[in-house]
Amino acid sequence: SRYGFTYQNDTLIQTHYEPTGHQFPTPYLSGSNLERDEWGCLVSIQRLIKEWQLAKTCIEQHHPAYCLMDVSLVPQFMDKPRENSPVMMAFKQLLLLFQSVYETAQQNNCLLIGTVEDSRAKRLNECWQKEGIISKNDFSDNILLSKILKNNERTNVVSYTEKIEQHPVLSELKKEYANQLFVF
């Protein structure tokens, strides 16, 4: 296959990334008089829309078994504008796009994988504290794991959040998709 990773006798012989080559930034003009935090949200939302539209197109056209994305599989809390913000409509459209990509991946038997190098998350810490594996600490998962894990070792798999209905973003997704998001 031309897209993704091509193996021969268990050896990687070719890779292909989308988009290919250097992409010149597309200017985005806004006639809205946005507050600084709203502008930051809008910029992030526009970037995510481009990335997720590309993912959907690649899945539909090339039917990969896995889609590796250099981004979280859930919009981040910082991407969510205030309820009364003029940017909220763009955020709602982003959520619909995420769900559309989840559905497209399911229909094409494609596993979506977010490969976030440093999420600064604390989800594994929360789980390990509950299980008594570690005591309470303020380290991000990345700092903790860089000290604990050996090469080619991974953590246990846990749900993305403990209570979906209380998560500021997952609570707005269809439960069928929110329940299928895990981290390790």
N, C-alpha and C positions, 0 to 999 in steps of 0.2 A: 504494500500500500504506500502511496506517496505521502499520506498524512500521518503524523504521529511518529511512532517508533517502529522501525523495521528490524526484525531479528532474523538471523540465520544461524542455525546450530547453537541456539542459546547465547549468541553474541550480537550485541547491538551494532548494526551496520549503517543505519541512517536515521536521522531525526528530521522532523518538519514542524515548524512552529507557525502559528497564525497570530497576528498578521506577519507577513514576511517582509524583510527589508526595512528600511527607515520609513517611518510614517510621519509626514509633516503634520503638525498639529492643526486641527480645524478650528478657526476662531468661532466663538459663540458670542453673539450680541444679545444683550438683554435690555429691553426697554423699561423693565421694572426698576423701581428705586428700592433695592433690597438692603437690609441690614447686613453687617459683616458676617454674622453667623449664618444667615440665610444664603448669602453668596457662596460661602464655603460648602454648604449643603448642596446647593445647585450644581457647583462644579463637580463634586464627588458623584452626585446622581447622574450627571451627563456622562462622566467617565464610565460608571458602572453600566449604564444603558448600552454604550458602545461595546464593552467587553462581553456582556451577556447576550447581545444580539449576535455577535460573532460566534460565541459558543453554540448558540441555537442553530445558526447556519451550518457550522461545522458538523454538528451531530446529525442534522437532517440530510446533509449532502454526503457525508463520509461514513456514517454509522460506526463510529469507533466503539470498542468495548469499554473504554475509559476516556473521560475528558478531564485532563489535569488543568486546573485553573490557578493562576498565581493571584488568588484573591479568596476571601472568605466566601462560603456558600450562603451566607446570610448578610444582608445589609447591616452595617454597624450602627450602633445607637447614635453615634455622631452624625450619621447620614440622615437621621430623622429630624425634619424641621418641627418647629412648634406647630400646634394644631391650627392656629389662625394664620399661619404663614402662607404667602402666595406660592411658596415652593411645595406645599403639601400635595398638590395635584401631581406634580412630577414624581414625588415619592410614591404615591399610590400607583402610578403607572409603572414605576420600577418594581414594586412588589408584584404586580400582575406579570411583568416580564420574567421575574425570578420563577414564579409558579409555572409559567409557560415553558420555561427551560427545564424545570423539574419534570413536567409532564412529557416533554419531548424526549428527555433522557430515558424516562421509564418506558415509553413506547418503543424506543430503539434499543432497549436493553443495554444502556450506557450508564456506567457508574460515574457520577460527578464527584471529583475529588478536588478539594481546595487545598493547595499546598502553600500555606501561610508560614513563612519562615519564623517570624516573631510576632505572634498575635498579642503579646503582653496579657494573655488571658490568665485567669485564675481558676478555671473550671476543674482541672485535675486536682489542684490543691484542695478545693472544696470537697471533692469526693474522697480524697485520701484523708482529709481531716475527719470526715464522718466515719470512715472505716478505722480510724485510729492509726493509720500508717505514718502520718506526720502530725506534728503539733501545729497549732495556728502559726502562720507566718505571712509576711507581706511580699513574698517573692512572686514574680510572674512565673508561669509554667516554663517559659523558655530558660530563665536563669536556673530554676530548680532542676530541670531535665538535663541541662548541659553538664551538670555536676553528677547526676545519677546514672544516666543511660550510657551504655557502651555502644561502639559502632555496631550497626545493623540490629539494634534493639529498639523496641517501641513500648509504649505504655499500654495499659488496658484501654478498651474502648468504652466511652461513656456517652450518655445523651448530651446534646448540645447545651441544654439547660435543665435544671431540675423541675421547674414549673413553667411550662410553656405559656399558660394564661397570664403570668406575671412578667414575662419577658417583653420589653418595649417594642421589639420588632417581630419576633416569632408569633406573638399573640395576634398579629394581623395577617398571618399566613393561614392557609387551609391547614387544619390539624393533620390531615393525611401526609402532608409534606413536612410540617414541623416535627412530627413524630419520627421521621426517617433521617433526621440529621444527627450525626454523631461526631465526636472528636477523639483523637488519640495523639 
